[in-house]
């Protein structure tokens, strides 16, 4: 074992690869074993991904394209999304390592990454692959490429920075926040500012503008609905959460980090005189960069949450550089013993938290009877929906609608690959038209006994309804879901809800 450890320390990338493999294996296998249905954002992403649109009323659609590609490659809805999410997290690990290595050497860079599994946002929430996790490697990549571009000034780095920055907006618009902080740093830092006298930053900017232009055009065509959606979400949070709720969630997500620092020995008052001295601490300019890019956006959103309201998971991607900043400040205390403890603690976090996730999810569904999104029997619902449709209509099931959450499950694993009629509002589901409804019909799906909105009642009025029970728990009673078939050929359909589109 000592010889194996010495080999890993001499080649830090091997230990980094081991961490990434553990992250991918544990966080792919554990959720796939216990989750009967995918998390809610994942179901929505699969359903929107098959439409191949550039933008919906919520977000750009790069994450949904990746989900659809994962299904096309594997044919499964059960495990690829979990692996996809962990590939994003592991890529973030690698990119943070590359940035930290440029600033303070490979050993400290490895220590920086070993701190990351102790942060809540790199563990428990990761099975729900969504836009937050799709943009995570872009935030790390932008931070690394900007540092390299300012340091070396070579054209390739600036062009790569422009490309990755543009693609990051296709993952989520909040990438623009990091780009704003990066732009301010360029103006602040003398070395970075001097690069503006060369043509390469401006060529990188041209690449960026070329990449994001189609997205900007589509955003205007949708009347800036994603911005309306964000405003609605923020207003709901402000009305239904305590004023310090967001800040409390962020601090709780970081709470294990100081514990790991203490257990590893990095919080002791002075370095161990017996250990081999490491190179000098990184230059002040680099520490400022890590603090500005690694904490600046997160702190700004915390302050903004006091006045605007912010979803608790929206900061998940903003803590990529916290470990690197901690090692930049405490790295003089890092020796072989501390590095060994960090490695053990990182692997314990990966294995222990993923195991706790599996136990908690299974117990919640089967013992406590708590109906969580992962408890819904997605495959059974899809198969039943398709069977009910084909009892009445010989043609394929092309459209599902009704209550969005259940309708998406009904269409998820259906072999006909139907489209989702989001909120029964054509403005929020532009792939649904009256002509398509006349040609294909629609299957309406909703949980039995739920209060239907007037819009949903208008679509269901006069239709025969079939209610089917589904087992989902070892303790709780079956879940009842209702189905109603609108066959092809119907001429008149209810209009969209009155007033502007309501994303919520």
PyMOL commands that set and color helices and strands:
alter all, ss='L'
color gray80, all
select helices_A, chain A and resi 2-10+12-34+40-49+62-74+80-104+106-114+116-118+120-122+124-127+131-134+136-152+155-171+175-188+190-197+200-221+225-240+245-253+255-264+284-308+316-319+322-333+336-366+373-375+378-392+404-412+422-424+434-440+454-460
alter helices_A, ss='H'
color red, helices_A
select strands_A, chain A and resi 399-402+419-420+442-447+465-470+479-486
alter strands_A, ss='S'
color yellow, strands_A
deselect
rebuild
show_as cartoon
